Amino acid sequence: MSQTHARITASVYTSHVPAIGAAVDLGKTGTDYWAPLFKGYEFSKQWMKEHTPDVIFLVYNDHATAFSLDLTPTFAIGCAEEFQPADEGWGPRPVPMVIGHPKLAAHIAQSVIQQDFDLAVAHKMDVDHGLTVPLTLMCGQPKAWPCPVIPFAVNVVQYPVPSGRRCFELGRAIRRAIESYDEPLNVQIWGTGGMSHQLQGPRAGLINKEFDNAFMDQLIANPAAQAEVPHVNYVREAGSEGIELVMWLIARGALADVAGGPAPRVAHRFYHVPGSNTAIGHLILEEQ
C-alpha cells in the first residue's frame, strides 16, 4: 500500500448508552453513580487529543430516529456534508453538528458495494445517541468535533439482523476500500454498542460480566473465531440488546492482522457495571 493512500491507524470500541449523554449534558458526571464510569474514559480523551485522525468511520445503530420499522436498511452509510443531532423525544442533544466526509464516504460505498455488500446510501440522516455518545466519551464537550465523521448505521434492532460473520467480513471490505482511497488520510474505525443488556421482559436488567470480558478477550486475540459465534449466543448470554456487539466485529475486521499484518496493540481497556442497567465496555486498539 502506497503512503499516498488512506490508512486505518486505530480502532475504538465503546458502549453508547443514552443516559451517558444525559449525564454529560446535565452536568452529573462527578456524582457518585457516574464518576467511576467517566474515570475510565479519562485516558481515552487524552489519547484522542494525541491521536486525532483526519476522519472517523463510526459504526453504530440507529434507534428509530433516522429510520423506522417502515424502512430499515441492514447497512447504511452516510454520504452527506453534515448530519444533524437527532431529536429522540426530548430535543436534540446540545452537541456540535456532525461534519461528514462525502468524498471518502462515496468511495467506500462504491468499493464495498462492488465487493458484493449491499449498502443503503444516505444523503440525509439525523444521528442519535448511538453516534453522539461515543464522540462525547472520546472528545468531551468541544464547540466542534475534532474531525469529520462518516456515520455507518447497522440494523441490530429489527429482525432479521446481520450475523457476526457478515459484519466481520464487511470490516475487511471497508479496510480494502479505505486503503484504495487516493489521499493520505489517517482514518480511525469505531465500533459501538453493547455490552450485555436487556431492556424489556423477564430478563430486563440482565448483565453478564463473564460473557462481556470473554468477548473482549476473544475480540483482541482471535476475532475470526468470535465472528463465528451465532446470533442466538449473544441473545442468550448477553440479553436481547447484546447483539449490538456484532458492530464491534465490523471495526475489528478492518484491522491489519485480519489481512495477515501485525496484531494491534491494546492501548486501553475498560469495563464497568452498571451504567443505566447496562454493562459498559471500552477498548482502544492501535495498529502497529
N, C-alpha and C positions, 0 to 999 in steps of 0.2 A: 504493500500500500504506500503510495506516494505521500510525502508530507504536505503536498498541495491539496490533499483531500481532508474531509471532516473525519473526526475520530471520536470514539467514546472513551472518556477518561475515568469515569467512576459511575457507580450506581448507588442510589439511595432508596431505602425501603422504610416505610413508616405507616402506622395506623393513621386514619383520618377522621377520628371520632368528632361529630359536630359539636359536642359540649366543650371540646378543647378550644375551638374557635370562640365560643361564647365566653369561656373563662378569660381568654386574652382580651376580647373586646370589652368585657365588663370589669377589667382590672382585678381579677381574682386569682392570678397566677401565684401569688405569695401566700395564699391561705393554706391551712394545714392539709386540706384534702389534695390540692393541686400542686403544691410546691415540689413534692418528690418526683412527680411526672416531669415537670418542666426542668428540673435539675438534670435529668437525663439527656436533655437537648442542649445544654449549655455548650458542651464540646462541639456539637453539630453546628451551632450558629457561628462559632469562631472558625470552624473548618470551612464553612460555606464562604465566609469572608476571604479566606486564604485560597480557596479553590473555586472562585466564581466562574462558571462556564460561560460560553458565548450563547448557548441555548440549552434549555431543559426540555427533554421529551418526557412528559409526565403522564403515566398510566394510572387511571383512576376509574371509578364507576359513577355514572350519573344516578341521582336519587329522585327520578321522576320530575326533573326540572326542565332540562333541555329536551328530554324525550318522555314519552308516556307509554302506557300499555297499548295505545293505538299504533305506535310505531317505535319499535325497539331494535335498533341495529346491534348485532353482536359486537362489531368493532367499528368505531367512528373516529376519524382523525380530523382535528380542527385546522383548517387551512386559511382562516380569516386573519385580518390585520390585528384585530383585538377581540377580547372576549369579556363581556360584562359579568361581574359577580351576580349570581342568581338570587332572586327573592324566593326563599324557601318557606315562606309563610309568615315570617316576622320581619321582613325587609331584608335587603341585601346586606351582607357583612360590610363593615367600614374598612375595606381593604382596597388597594390600588387596582385599577384596570389591568387585566392580563394582556400583555402585548404579545402577539403571535410572531411566527416566522414563516410567512406564506411560501417563500421560495423553497426552503428546506422541507416544509410540510408537504408541498405539492410533489417534490422529488421523491420523498419517502412513499407517498401514496402511489405514484406511478411505479416505482420499483417494487413495492410489496405486492401490489395487485398483479404485476407481471410475474411475480413469484407464486402466483396462484392463491393468494389470500384475498378474500373479498372484503374490502373496506367500504364503509359509507364515508363520503367526503362532505364535511360540514363547513359551510362558509358563514354560518351564523349559529352560535351555540353559547348560551349562558352557562357559566361554570359554577358549580355549587361547592359545598364544603369538602367534597371528595378531592378537589384540586386546591382550594384556597387554604385549608387547614395544614396540609404538608408544607406549603410555601411559608405560612406563618411560623410553623415549628422550626424551619430551617433558616428563615430570614428575619424573623421578628416582625416589627411594625414599621417598615420603611414607607416613605412617601411614594416610592415606585419600586416594583420588584427589580432585582438586580440584573435581570437579563430576560430576553424573550422566552416564551414557554409555548410548546406545542402540546395541546391537550389531546389525549388519546383515551377515549371512553370505551369501556368494556362492559358488556351486559352480564352482570352477576346477580341480577335482581329478578328478572322474569324468565322462567324456564321456557325452552332449554338454554343452558349456559355452556360456554366452551370448556373443553377438557383442559387439564393441566398440560397434557402433551401438546395440544394445539397452541396453547399460549407460549410454551417454551419454544416451539418451532417458529412461531411468529416473532419472538425475540431475536432469533437467529437471522430471520429475514430482514428485520429492522436494522440489525447491525450491518448487513451487507448493503442495505440501502444508504445508510449514513456514510459508510466508507467509500461509496461511489459518488458522493456529492463533491463537486469540483470547487471547493473552497475550504481553507484550513481552519475549520471551526472546531472548537472544543465543546463537545456535547456530553451532558450527563443524562442518564436514563433513570427515572424514578418509578418504582412500583409501590403502590399504596393500597390501603385497605387492611381489614383484619385487625388483630388476630382473632382468637376464638371468641365468639359471642353469638348469642341468640336473643332476638328482640321480642319474641312472642311465644305463646303456647306454654305447655307444662315445663319446658326446659328454659324458659326465659331467664336470662342472667347467667347461663352456663359459661364457665371459664375453665379451660383445660391447660394448665401450665406445662404439663409434661408434653402434650402434643405440640404446643407452641414452640417450646425450646428444641424439641426434636426436629421440628420443621426448619428452624433457623440453622441447626447443625447440618442438616442434610442440604439445605439450600447453599450453604457455603461449600461443603465438601463434595457433594455428589448430586448436583442439581438434575442431571439426567434421570437418576433414579427417582427423585422427588416428582419429576414430571410424569412418571408412570402411575402415581397414586391416583386411584379413581375418585370421581366426584363424591360417591357415597361415603368414602372415608372421612372427607372434610366435614360433611354434614353430621355424621355420627359422632365424630370425635371433637369437632370444633364448633358445632352449632350451625344453624341454617345460614347464618351470615359469615361463617368461617370460610365459605367458598371464595370469598374475596381474595384469599391468599393466592389463588391462581394468577392474579395480576402481578404478584412478585416474580412469578416464573417468566413473565414477558421480559422484565428488566434483567433477570439473571441469564436468560438465554441470549442476551445481547452482548455478553462479556467474552473476552478473548479466549479464555480457556476452553469454552464450549466449542470453539473452532480450532482447537489444537494449540493455542497460545499458552502463556504462563497463567497460573492461578492468580486471582485477585488477592489483595491484602485487606484484611479486616481492619479498617481504621477505627471503627466504633461499633459497639453492640450494646443494646439496652433493652430491658424488659421490665414492665411494671404492671401491677394489678392492684386495684382496678382503676379504670378511667371511664366513669359513667357506665358501669356494668360491663365493661369491655376490657380485654387484655390488650395492653399497648406494647407493640414490638417495633424495634428500630435497628437498622443496620446501615453502615456505610462501607462499601467495598470499592477499593481503588485499583485501577488497572496498573500492572507492573510494567 
